[in-house]
Amino acid sequence: MSAAQFNFLASAPRGFADLLARELSSCGAQGVRERTLQVAFSGPLECAYRACLWSRIANRVYLQLAHFEAHDAREFHAAVAALDWTAQLAPGATLACDFSGRHPSITHTQFGALKLKDGIVDALRAATGSRPDVSRTRPDVRVHAHAHGTHITLSIDLSGESLHRRGYRAAAGEAPLKENVAAGILLRAGWQELAGVGSGRSVEAPAQFLDPLCGSGTLCIEAALIAADRAPGLTREYFGFLNWRGHDAALWARLCTEAHGRARAGDTGSVTLLGRDQDERAIEQARANAGRAGIAALVHFERGPLAEARPPGAHGAGLVCTNPPYGERLADRARAESVHRELGALLREHFQGWSAAILTTAELGLELGLRAHRTHTVWNGPIECRLLRIQVAPQAQREPGTLGRGVEQHKGSPGARMFANRLGKNIKRLRSWAEREGISCYRLYDADMPEYAFAIDLYQAIEPQESWLYVQEYAAPAEIEREAVQRRRAEVLASLPEVTGVPVERSRLRTRRRTQRGEQYVKLGEQSRFHTVLEGGVRLRVNFDDYLDTGVFLDHRMTRARLRAAASGRRFLNLFAYTGTATVYAAAGGADGTTSVDLSATYLAWARENLALNSLGGARHRFVQADCRAWVEEAARSRERFDLIFLDPPTFSNSKRMEGVLDIGRDHPALIDACVPLLAPAGLMLFSTNAQRFKLDASLMQRYDIRDISADTLPLDFARNPRVHRCYEVRPRG
């Protein structure tokens, strides 16, 4: 006869539900459904017993008894009292009750727990003539009610108390880490695979483990329990089902015997585990805890300073896993920073080729000077932390996509921390604005500190869906020493991955010098890898590898929006069209037709692709490869007219295919004079330039109706540099 099936729920520390789901599946759970803080599953009682005995992650395991609707406390009490509690509590059993969740009328958990207890007591008194005693400390049966609105779920808490209490830790050191959180960190870091549990690892290649700041030894002990294939529940004296009336004592005894048979705490040949701490008292606690856990022969503890920690074995790689002080544990913030810097230096110097898993805060993680290839959010009690998973590469080797030693070694420097702090503040300020405005590509940093003369732009591509950083370094004056330039560049590059969350392989560095004649068309590579970004509801192609610019000038975001707003039913002309982003906006705004003129066939092809990407192609959109100045003269002779013109010329250009040299500071009056005749009556031209020292020729104000809209077209992310562009509305007089 098949065993009875039940529905269960297991709770997990925040961020570890996926690991718990994996564990429950290995315990024979069926219908596993992962949620944020818990995992629902079904199966026989044996499945839940195995979870209580073997789960390294679970907080509690609940057996669900009943579901019902209760709109108020009276209905709740009545529904509880209607159940047969004699099937759950034996005569003389002690009882504890818990209530959680949100209910429209039962708004206090203590009141809910009281009404739950009253319902059970009343039902038992009516059925047996006696009532159970209430005990908050290790009761025989703990009943839990959870409210989701008016829907109530009643369960037996099979764990009785949180399963993180393994029973081996009598005293904890300063700021202890919960045992199940420690186990989750180790499983995330791949310790189970490294230790060869279930994989037949050869003893000729022992796995090594080190916690150089071990405190009372929790990480070391949990690592030993994993390596020994020892059930974490073997040392517990209490579970919530031991005196529950539905308990199957024979089944539990069989599972415990099986677990003892699997335990191999005396097998020290396959792993080497070491815990170190400066505090002798903490080391004594760790040794005592290891003894109570039954793995004293497997893990070694020794007193010593962090700087003297070394791999415990002579050969092979391993895992360094530690939970250094991060401010909340030590009042001395400077000391916490120093410990992190010392830890980072230790890993770089003596643990090359090892893996590291460091639990710390986002800010202090920067002090390590090491790049994490994976970062996980972990809650250590009420403290939000980061689990940094690091592969410590050999110093002489630079792996593809990594910063390299010359950059990494600057990560913990004072300059890098100062830059990272400023960039972090910028991101915090701009992120909410960008999300509110629906902006996915924007400037994070614009030479905020003169000694770090960089422009850093974030691009959040949608095809493929990934984030990129485009870093432009403004070339330093000749009088600045080369070593200082290199150091500051390294400090910036070393800080970016941790602060922005964008991996180094998706960052591109360009050096901006004073614009050379014709430089706007220089091609830097042949990768031909394009990404699609979304701006203002239109799709645009960008390229991070092949050109000096990406294909989208972010400072013109608001200018493009103006063109779209003005384009409906109008004939639009885009001069010096570049990749046609302004044309896309005008077409999206309902322009009657568009003409894009540029000297580069490459950029005109890019512009066509941008229009096609938005399903805006067709005969109404014309592309002309020509010298813009020559084309304007010919268009005037042909009496072509446009209602809306965008004139955004380069600051300098002397392309071989172009007649003469364009210097916008000198030539803008003639260029504007040539374009105005192309305007239809009541037409509008937007003239823009990025020339830093630009000054509009005063005579133009006498000939045309001109309004300076530079401030109105300056986005928030470029507010630090109001000279990034100048923009004017130009209309014919009369």
N, C-alpha and C positions, 0 to 999 in steps of 0.2 A: 504494500500500500504506500502511495507517495505521501511525503510529508506535507503537512498543512502549509499554505502559503500566506505570508503576511506582507503588509506594506510598512516600510520603514523610512526614516529620515535621519540623516547624519549631518551634523553641523561642522563647519570648518573655519579656521582662522581666515580672515580676509585675504584674498589673493591666492589661496591654495585649494580651492574647490576642485580644480581640474586634477590635481594630484590625488585628492581623496576619491574622486570618481574612478581613477585608475586602480587604486587600492581595493575599492569595493568590488570592482569587476573581478579582481584576482581572488576575492573571497567568495565568488560564486553569485554575486548580485545579478539580478535580472532587471531589465527596464530602467537602467541607470539614467537619471535625468539631472544634469548639473545645473545648479543655480549659483547666484553670487556668493552666498555664505553657507550653502548647504547642498546636499545631494539626496535626491529621492531615489528609492530603489525598492525592489520586492524580492521575495525568496522565502525559503524555510527559516526556522529559528536558527539553524546552524549558521546561516549566512551572517546574521546579526551577531551571534556569539563570536564568530571569526573576526568580525569588524572590531568588536570590543577588545579582543585579544591581540590582533595583529596590526590594526591601523596605527600608523605613526602620526597621522595628520588629524584625525577626527577629534572634535571637542566632546560631542555626545552622540549617542545612538538612541533614537526613539522608535518604539513600536506603536503604530497608530491604532487606536481602539475605536474611535467613532468620529463622525463628522455631522454637524447639525447647524441650523440657523438659530440665532438667539438675538433678538432685537434689544433686550435690556437685561438687567441683572436677574429679574424674576424668571424670565424664560431660560436664562443660562442655568440658574440653580435647578429649575425643574428638569431640564434635559439631562443634567449630570445625575440627578437623583434617580432618574428613570433607568439608568444602566445597572447591570448586575455586577456590583463590586465585590461580591463574595468570590468571583472567579479570579480576582486579582490580589486580594488581601486575605491572608489566613487569620484566624482569630488570634488576637494579641499582637498583630503586626503593627509596626509604627509607620506613620505616613508623613510625607511632605508634599506640598503643592506649589506649583509655579504657574505664573500667567505672563504671557508676552504678546506683542503685537499691538494693533490699534483697533479699538472698538468705539463706535459712536457714542455709547452711553457708559461703558465700563472704561473710564479714562485713567484709572490708577491701577498699576499692576498688583499692588498689595491688596487692593479691594477685590480684584479679580481672583487672586489666589485664595482669599478668604471665602468668597462665594463658591469656589471650586471645592475647597475643604468642607464647607457646610453641606454641599450637595452629596459628597461621598459619605460623610459621617451620618447624615440623615438616612441615606439609603441603607447603610450597614446596620444602623440602630433598628430600622424597621424590619430588616431581614433576620438579624441575629439577636437583637436585644442588647447589644453592646456596641461601643464605639472604639475606634482605634486611637492610640495616643499619637500626638503630633510631635515630630522630632525633626529639627532642621539639620542635625548632624548625623550623617550616614543612616537615613531611614531605611526600613525594610523595602518600602515601595515609594518611589517619587513619581507623581503624576503631573503632567505638563499640559496646559491649555494654551493654544495659540489662536489669536483672533486676527482674521483678515476681513476687516469690516464686520459684518454681522455673522460671517461664517467662522465656525469654531472647529478646531481639530484637537481632540483629546488623545494623549499618548502616554505610554509608560516609558520613563527614562531608564533604559536598560543599563546605561553607564553609571547612574547614581550620582556621580560627581564627574567633573571634567576629566576626560581621558588623558589630558596632558600631565596629570598627576600620576606619574609612573610608580611612585612609591620609593624612589631611591634618593630623593633630595630632601634631607632633613633640614638643611640650612642652605640658604642661597647667598651668594656674594652680592656685591653692589649691583643694582639694576639687573636682576636675573632675566634671562631669556626663557620663555616658556618652552617646555620640552618638545611640544608638537610643532611650534614655529621653528625651533632649531632643526628638527627632522625635515621639515619642509624645505628649509634652506639647503640642507645637504642633498636632498633628492633633486631639487632644482639644479644644483651644481654638478650633478652626475656622479655623486660618490658611490651610489649603488652599483653602477656599471664599472667604475674604476676599481672598486673592491672585489669585483668578480662574483657577486652574489648570484647564484643560479647560472653562471656562465662557465664554470669549470676553470677558473683562472689558475694558471700555473704558479706554483710557489717559487719558481726560479725568478719571477718578476714581481716581487711584492709591491702592493700598493702602499703609498705613503700618505700620511695625514698629519697636519700640524695646525694647532691653534696657538699662536704665540702670545695671545692675551686671553687665556682660557678662563679666568675667574674661577667659579666653582665647577667648571668642567662640563657644562651641559652639552656643548657642541661635540666635544671629544667622546663623551659617553654615548650620545645618540649615534655618532659615527661608528663607534664600536658595536653597538647593538645592531646596526645595519650590516656591518661587515661580518658579524657573528651569526647572522640570520636568526637573531634572538627576538622573540615576540616582545614588544614593549609592555604588554599587559601581564607578563609572567610575574613581575615583582609587586603587582597590586594585590592588596588584601581585600579590597571591597569593590563590588560592582552592584548596580541597582537591581539586578535580577536574582541575586543569590538567595534572597528570601521572598521573592515574588512567587505567587502561587502557581504561575505557569512555567516555572523554572524546570528545565530538564537536566537534573544533576548528572546523570550518566553521560549525556551528550557533552556537557561541559568538561567532565573528567577526561573523556576521550580526547577532546581538543587540546587540553592542557598537556596530556601525556605526549601527544603528537608534537606540540611545540617544544617541549623539553628535549625530545629526540632530535629536532632540527637544530637546536642551539649548539653552537660550536665555539663557545667562549674560550675554551682552552686551546684552540687552533690558532697559534700566533704566527704561523709561517707565511700566511697569505697576505697579511697586512702589518704595517708598522704605524702605530698611532702615538702622537706625542702632544702633550699640553704643557704650556709654559706660562708662568706669570711671575711678576716681580714680588707679589704679596705672598709671603709664606703661609699666612692663615688661609688664603684662598686655595693654595695648593693642598693643604691638609683637608679642607672641605671637599675638594675634587677627588682626592684619593678615597675618602670615606664614601662619597656618593658612588664612585665606581665599584667599591666593594659591595654596597647594597644592591647595585644593578647586576651583580654577578659577572662583571667583565674586568675585574681588577687585573687579571693576568694578561689582558689584551692591550690595555692602554697604560702608558707611562706618563707621570707628571713630574715636572722638575721646576725649581725656582730659578729665575734668571731674567735679566733685562731683555727687552725687545731687540735691541741692536745685536745681541749675541745669538739670536735664534738661527738655526741651520737645519737643513733637511735631516730627518731622523735616520735615514738609510743612506748607504754609500752610493747606490745606483738607482737610476730610474726617476721618473717624474712623479708627481702626486698632486694633492690638493691642500692649499692653505685656506682655511675657513675660519673667520674670526668676526667678532662683534666689538670693535674698538669703542672707547668712550666717545660720545657725541654730544657733549654739552649738558643734556638732561641727566646724564649719569655723573658728570663731574662739573662742579660749579666753575672751574677754571677753564674757560673757553680756549684760552691761548694754549693750555696744556693739551686739550683735545686736538687742536690743529697740529701741534708739534708731534703728537703720537701718530697722526695720519701721515704726515710728511716722512717720519721715520719709518713707518710701515712700508710706504711706497718705495723708499730708497732700499730697504731691506729686500723687497721682492725683486727689484731690478738687479740688484747686485748678486744675490745668492740663490734665487729661485727661478732662473731662466728655464723655460720649457714647462714650468708648472702651471696649473690652473689655480685661480684664486677666486674666492667668493667672500666679499666684504659687505657686511651689513652696517650701513651708516646713514647719514642724512645727505640730501642732495648737495648741500653747500660744502660739507666736510669731504665729500667724495672727491671734490676738485683738488684737495690737498694731497691726494695720493700721487698725482702725477702720472697716472696710468689710464689708458683708455679701456673702458668696459665694452665688450662686444655685445653684451646683453644687460639690460637693466630692468629690474622688477620692483614694483611698489610692494612693500611689506610693512605691516603694522606690528610694532613691538609694543603691545599694550595700547596706550593712547597716542603713541608717537609714530608719525608717518615717516618711514625710512625708505632707503633704496638698497636693494641687493644688487651689488655690482659684480658681474661675472667677467673675469679678466683672464686672458691668456697671456702669460708673461713670456714674450718672445725673446730669443737670444739677442743680446745687445748688438752683436755685429750684423744682425739680419734685419732687413726691413721687408715685411710681408706686404704683398699687394693690398692697397687700401688702408695701410696703417700710416701713422704720422712719421715714423722713423725716430731713431734715438735722438737726433739733433733737435727735434721738435719736442718729443715727449719729455726730455729732461728739463724743459722750461715750464712744464705744466704747473708745478708747485711753487714757482717763483713769485715774489711779491708783485712784480709787474703783471704776471698772468692773472693773479687773483684780483688785482685792481681792475684789469680789463674785464674779466669774467663778471665781476660785481656790477660794473656799469652795463654790460650787455644784458645781464639777467634782469636788471631794473627796466631796461628798455623793452625787453620781451614781455614782461609782466604788464607794462603800461600799454603796449601796442596790441597785444593779443586780444584783449576784450574789445578794443575798438575795431580791429579787423573782423572779428567774428560778428560784431553788431552790424557792420557795414557790408558784410559779405565779401570782404577783400581777402584773396588767397595768396597774393604776391605783393610784398611790401618791403621797405627798407627797415632793417633792424638797428643799424648803427651807421652814422655818417660823420666819421672823424670827430666824435664827441670829445675825445681827449686828443689834443694836437699831437702828442708824441706817438699816438697810435692812429696814424692817418690812413684809415681804411673806410671803404663803403661796403656794407654787408647786406645783401638782399636775400630774402627768403622766397623761394618759389615752391608752391604746393601744387604739383602737377596732378592732373586727373587721369592722364593716359601716358605712361603707366602711373598708377596712384602712388606717388612717393614725393618726399620733400627734398629740395636741393638748396644749397647755399652758393651764391655767386659773390665772391670776395674780390674787391678791387682795391689794390694798394696804390695810393698816390705816391709817385716816385719822390723820394727824399731829396732835398737840395744837396748839392755836391759837398757842402761843408760838413754834413752829418757823417760821422764815421761809419764805415761799412759794417763793422761789428755790431754797432748799436742798431742799425737797420735790421740786420739778420736776427738779432736777439728779439726785437719787438715783433717781427714777423712770426718767429717761432712761438712767442708767448700768445699771440692772437690765434694762430692755427691750433695750438695745443688746447686752448680753452673751448673752441667752438663745438666739438662733438658733445661734450658733457652739458654745456649750457643750453644748446639749441636742440639736442636730441637727434641731430642729423649726422649720420655716420660720415667719416672722413672721405670715403669713396664717393660720396655724393656732394662734395665741395669742390669748387673750381676757383683758382686764384689767377687774377690778371693784374698786371701792373699798368697804372695809368700815368703816362707822361704828358707833357704839354703836347696838345694835338698837333701831329705832323700833317703836312698837306697830303690829302688823299688817304689818310689813315682809316677813314670810316669804311673803306672797302677792303682793308687788308684781311685776308683769310689766314687763320692760324692753324687749321687742321683739316682733316678729311674724314672725320668720324661719321658725319651725316646722320647723327642720332638726334631725333627730334622728340620733344615732349609737348603735350597739350596742357595749357593752363586755362583757367576760367577767370575772366575779368568782366565785371559788369554784365554778366549774362551771355557774353560771347566767348567763343573758343579761339585761342591763339596758339600758334606753334612757336616754341622757343628751342634754342640750341645752346648748350652750355660748353661745347667743346671747340667749335670750328671758327668762331668769330670773336672780335673784341667785345661786341655787345651781344645780348641774348636774342634780340629780335623784338623786344618790347621795352620802351623807355617808361619806367614806372612813374617817373615824376610827371608824365603827361596824362595820368589816369583821369584827372578831373577835366583836362582840356578835351580829351576824347569824348567824355560824357557831354560836354557842351556841344560838340559837333553833332553828336547823335540827337540831342534835344532840338537842334536848329535845322536838321536835315530833311524833315518830312516834306515831300513834294518838291524838293529843290535839286538843281543840278550841282554836283559836288566835284571840285577839283582838288587833288592832293599832289602838291609839288614837293619834290625831294621825298618821294613816298616811302622810301625804305621798305619795310616788310608789309606795308599797307594796313597797319592797325587802325589808323584814322579812317581809312576807306571802309573797313569792316564796320566800324561804329556808325558811319554815315549811312551805309547800306542797311544796317540793322534799324536805323532810325527812320527808314522809309524814304531815302533819297530817290528821286526820279531817275537818276543815273549817276555814275561816278566815272572819273577819269583819273588814273594814277600815273604819274610821270616820274621816272628815275633813270639814272644812267646805267644802273646795274641790272643785267638780265637775271642774275641770281636772286636779287631781292624782289624783282617783279614776279618771278616764279613763286617765291615764298608768299607774296601778297595774294596771288591767285589761289594758292593752297589755303591761305587763311579764309578767304571768301568761301571756297568750296567746303571748308570744314564747318561752316555755318549755313550751308545750303543756300548761299547767296550769289552763286555764279550766274552767268548768262550774258547776253549781248548788251545789256544795259551797262555793263561794267567794262570799261576800256583800260588797257594797259599800254603805256607808251614808253619805249626805251629811247631816251634822248637826253641831251644836255638841257636842263630845265630852262636856263636863260635863253638859249636859242629857240626852244620850243615855244616859250611865252611870246617871243617876238613874232614867230610865225602864226601862232594862234590869234594874236591881235590883228595881224594883217588879214586873217581869214574870218575875222569878226565873230570868233567863238565867244560865247557868253556863259557865265556860271553864276549861280545864286549864292554859292558858299565855297570859299577857297581856304585851304589850309596851307600856309607857307612856313615850312620849318626847315630852313637850309642848314647845312653844316657850318661850323665856325670858319673852317678853312677847307679848301679843296683845290687841287691842281691836277686832277686826273688827266692822263694823256688823251682821253677821248673828249675832253672838255676844252672849250675855247677860253684861254686865259686862266687866271687864278682868281678864285673866289675868296675874299676876305670880308666876312659879314659885317665887321665893325666899320669898314670903309665903304662896302658896296650895298648896304641895305637900302639907302634911299633910292638908288637906281633900280634895285630889284622890286621894291614896293611900287615905284612909279610905273614899272613895266607891267605889273600884275593888276593894278587897279582898273585899267581899261577893259580887262576881262570880266569885271563884275557887271551883272545885270542891274538895272535900277532897283534900289532898295537891297542890293546885295551886301554881303558881309564877308570880310576876310579876317582870319585869325593869323597873325604873324607871331612866330615864336622863335627864340634863339637861346642856346645854352652858353653863349659867350659870357664869361664870368664878369668882365668889366664893360659890359655893353651899355652904351648910352644912345638913346634914340635921337636922331638928328632933329633939331628943333624946327627946321624948315618944313618937315613933314606935317607938323601940327597945324601949319598955316594952310596947307593944301588939302588936308583930309580931316574928317571927323575921327579922332583917335582916342581910345580909352584904354588906359593901362589896367589889365585884369590879372597881373602877375600874382597878386596876393590871393585873388579869388580862385586861382587855378593851382595853388600850392597845397599839396596833400599834407595831412598831419605828419606822416612819416618822413617828410622832407622839410619840416618846419625849422629845423636847425640851420638850414642853408637856404635862405630866401633868394639867393642869387643862382640857384640851380637852373632856373630858366626865367626869361622875361617873356611876357605874353601880352599882345595888344589886339584889340578889336579895331579894324580899319574899315571905314565907310567913305564913299565919295561924298563930297559936299554938294548940297542942292539936289 
